Structures are given as C-alpha cells and as structure tokens.
C-alpha cells in the first residue's frame, strides 16, 4: 500500500483529488504519442517520462496517480512484437513508475497521503479506433472477461492501491470487468464514459450503475472521459443507485476525432464546477483528457476551500 491510510478510509473521511490526463502531459513535454499504444509505448521507450508526468500532478495537488496502463494489453503489445512475458513486465512497471513518483513527491516535501490507481481501459482502447466511445464490440460478456482477466491479474499482483476500471462505454463490459476483479484482493472503482444520461452504448445510467451496487470490490462508481456538462446528473444517479462514493474525472469538453486522431472544439471545463459535483456525492474528483496540472491545482484549491 502506498499510503498509511487506505483510499477507502480516505473516501469515508472526505474528498480525494485525482490527477489529469496522462497523454496531454506527456505531449506537452514533447513526446510523440501518434501510435496505437498511445502513452503505453513510453513504458518501454521512455519510462522516466511517465514518472515525471505523475510527479507533475502530485506537485499540482493530486492525491491519486492513475497509471499509464490504460492502453497496455497483451494483445496490443503483441501487435508490436512484444511477447507476453515482457508485456507483463511493462504492466507491472506502470505501477512501479507511479510509486517512484510518490517517492519523488515525498522527497520534494509532499506530506499528504498519496495513492496509485492501476488503469484498466476498455476493450476498445486496444483496438485504437475510437470504439471505446461506442462499445457494442460484438463480443459476449464471457469473451470480454477472458480478455480483461489476465491483465487485471498482473496489475493486481503489482499491488496498486486500487484498480481503475475506466472509460467503460458499455454495461456488458462492466459486467465482464466486475466478474474479472472478484478475488483479486485489490479494491476497484468503475467509471463509465457517458453521453447525457446513458452509457456510450446507449444503456440507461441507472441500470449501468446498479451493476456495481452490490460488488464488494468496488469502492466508488462514476464517470470519466465525458463532457463536463454530463457530470452532475451522472453523479446524482450514481450516488442514489449505489450508495457508494462517486468518482468523476471528465475531459476538458473538447471532442475526440478518431479519424483525425485529434481534439476538436473548445474547453468547457472549469474548476468551480467541482463544488456542485461534491455536493451531489462526488468524492474522487479530477480530470481526464486535455485536463492538465494547472486545472488539477485549481480543483485541489477549490475542494480545500469547500472543506
């Protein structure tokens, strides 16, 4: 465990600040991520860059670092000629790099509790064609569970503080993930990618959140990688349906163009929005794509003032 207090205990006591987008922080440091592996490529090529990205968020006020394993899968690495043994090493490395950032933050004077969340992206992230924003892959729940379990087992073996089952577009995939985390001995949060009051695959959020209501492994439920405008209603629904702490970390408000592999539109993210999210039940709050350290610093300051 990275901190002397568990994340579950911290959520019972108050609000925890998540980090922001890994990819935008790496790109701002000059790294080219125009690759199907996205930021996961740097696990093998520039691991120190990932530690520095985590450190930037800790220094900005984040309490939780989400690892660079979102797009790291055995299948994705295999496409690049990386075998299963090395792929497993890279998955473990993603957790170790975040822990290294914790140590550096401590050496730099950060004394508050810090945690590491191992990112587990959806099946569509491995396809690298934007289908993580659609779901409905044509796979059964059993097939999706078989895809996710080996990676989850390796990440759980690295002993992160929590598994981040994130950007899930489809309730069927959530079912698979909830099955796959049983018995791993590491708590998890489940966060959907949504559009309005539905998952990206079109299921009502009430039904999607209800899947996690009785899952003992799940310590928080919510949304990420969505428009800021979709957050407040989702928070209220998640809190009401599950009775669990709610996790939220939306995008900047810009839209991802999968064909162009670029972001379109303008940012609509404002740190002041987090007050309403907190009042509605959000307890883990941060940002996803295009939300950087400056925004996380503003979130941390806003939440500190609200306590």
N, C-alpha and C positions, 0 to 999 in steps of 0.2 A: 504494500500500500504506500502511496506517495506521501500522504499526509497522516498526521496522528488522529485526525477526525475523519470519519467516513463521509462520503458525499451524501449518503442517505441522512446521516445526522445533521449535516450542514443544511440540507433542504428542509428538515424539520424545524431548524432554527431561524431560517431566513432565506435571502435571495443570493444566488451564486451567478457570477459573471462568466459567460463563455467567451471564447476567442472569436475571431472573424475569419474571413476567407483565407485559406492557405494559398490557393493559386494566385490570387491578386497580390499577396505579399511577396511571393517568390518572383512574380513577373516584375514587380516594382523594384526588385533587387537585380533585375537584368537577366533573369533566367527564361529561356525559351521553352514554353510548355505546349507547343503545337505538335502534339504527339498523342496517340491513343492512350498511352499510360498516364498522360497528364502529369500531375505532380509526383505520382508514384515512380516515374522514371528517375527522379533525383535520388530516390532511396539507394539506387545502385551507383549513380554517377556523381552526385554532389550532396551526400548526407549532411555535411556540415551546414549547408544552406537551409535545410529543413529545421535544424536545431535553432539557427538564428531567427527563422520566421516565428517559431514558437516563442522564443525569448522576447521578441518584439511585442507580442501580445501580452505576455506576463508583465513586462515592464509598463505596458499601457493600462494594466488593471484587470486583465483576465485572470480568473481563478482556475479555469479548465483549459487544457490544451487538447484539441482534437487531432489525432494522428493523421499522417499523410497516407493512410491505407485505404481511403475511400475507393480508389480505382485499382487497388492492388489485389489481384486474384491469381490463382494458379493458372487459369485459362488465359488471362490477359498476358501474364509473363511468358507463358508457353509460346504465344504468337511471336514473341521477341527472342525465342530460342533459350529462354531461361527455364531450367528444369525445376521439378517440384522441390528438391532439397534446397536449392538456392532461393526459390520463391518463398519458402517457409522462413528462411533466414532473414529475408527482406521484410516480411511481415513482422517478425519479432523486432527487427531493427527499428521499425516505425515507432514502436512503443519505447524502445531504449533511447531514441533521439529526443522524444518528448521528455523523458526523465532527465536526460542530460540538460535540457533547457531549464528544468526545475532546479537542478543543482547550480546552474549558472545564475539563475534568478536569485537563489539564496545567497550566493557569493556576492551578488550585487546589492544586497540589502533588503530583498523582498522577504517579509516575515509571515505574511498571512498564509493560511492553508492553500495548497495547490494540488490539483488532481490531473490525471491523464485519462482521456477517453479514447478508446481504440475505435476508429471509424470503420463501419461496415456499410458500404454503399450497396445499392440495389443491383440486381442482375443487369439492368440496362446500362449501368455505368461501365461494365465490362465491354458491352457492345460498342460504346463510344459513338453512338449515332443519335443521341438525344432521346432514346426510348425510355430513359429514366424519368422523363417528364410525361410519359404516356402510359406506361405499364402495359398490361394485356400482351404479354410476350408469346402467348400460345403454349406456355408450359403449365403443368399441373403443380399443385402445392407440393406434392411429393418430390417432383423434379427440382423445384426451387429449393426445397430443404436440402436435397443432396448437393446442390451447387454451393449453398452457403455454409453447411456444417464444417467441412474441412478447414476453411479459412477461419471460422469462428473458434474452432478448437485450438488452432495455432495462436491466434490473438489472445484467447483466454489463458493459454499456457504462459504467455509473457506477463501475466498478472497486471493488467491495467486496473485502474480504479473502477472503470465502468466501460461497457461496450456501447457504442453509439450506433444504433440501428437507424440509419438516417436517410433522408431523401427518398423514402419509400413511397412509390406512386400508386400502389395497388394493395387493397386489403388482402388479396390472396397471397401476395408476397409477405405481408405482415404475418399471416398465419404460419407461413413457412419459417420465417425468422423466429417467431415465438416458440415454435417447436424446437428449432435448432439450438436455442440458448438454454434449454432445460438441462439441468445437471452439470453445467459448465463451472459453477461456483463463482461466477462474476456477475454482478448486477448489470442491468442494461436500461437504456432509455430507448423509446420508439418514437420516431418523428416522421411524419408524412410530408410529402410535397403535395400541395393542395392548390386548387383554383376555386375561390369562393368558398362554399360550404360543402365541397366534395373533394375526394381524392382526385389526383390527376387521371385516374382510370374511370372516374365518374361515380364512385360509391359515396353515399351519404357519410359525412364525418361521424355522425352518431354511431353508425354501425362499425366504422373502421376503428374508432377509439375503444368501443366496447370490447373488442377482441383482447385488449390488454388489461381490462379492469380486474380480472382475477389471476393475472400472471404474477406470481410472487417475485419472479426475477426482475420485473420491470419496476423501476423506481420513479420514472417520470414518462409522461406521454405528451406529444405535441406536434409541432410543425417546424419545418425548416425549408430553405431554398424556395421560398414563395414570396409573393409581393407583400410588403409591409401592411398594405390595406387589408389583407386576408387574415391577419394575425388575431386581432381582438376577438372576432367571432369564434375562431377555432379554439382560442384559449378558454373561453367561457364554456364551449361544448365539451372540451377535453376534461376540464375540472368537474363539470356536472356529471358526465357519464362515468368517469373512472374514479373520482375521489382522490386521485394521485396528484403530486406536484406536476406542473406543466412546464415543458421545455419549448422555447421559441428562439429561433435564430433565422430570420428572413434574409433574403437578398437585399441589395440596395434599392430595388424597384425597377432596375433595368431588366430587359428580357433577353434570354439566350437564343441566338440564331444558330441552330445546329448545323445548317448547311454552310453558313459562312464561318462557323466556329468563332463567333464574336458577339459582343453585347450591344443591344440596341436600346434607344430611349434614354430617359433621364432618371437620376436617382430620386426616390421619394422617401428615403429612409431618414428619420430624424430621431435623435436620442430621446427627445421629450416624449415620444410615443410609448416608451417603456414604462412610464408611470401607470398608464391605463392597463397595459399588459399585466403589470404586477398586481394591480388592484383586482384584476379578473382571475388571478390564480397562478400566473407565471412565476416560477421560482428559479429556473435556469434560463438566462437571457443573454443573447449575444447576436452575432451576425454571421451570414454565410457569404456567398459570392459577392465580390465588389465592396464588402464592408471591411475596412482596414483598421489599423491600430488607433488612428485618431477617433474614429467612431466608437470603438470599444472603450477608449478613455472617457468619452462623453457619457456612454452608458454607465460605466462604473461610477462616475461622479454623480450622475442623476440618481442612481439607485442608492448611493451612500447618503445623499441628501434626503431621500424619501424614507430612510430607516428611522 
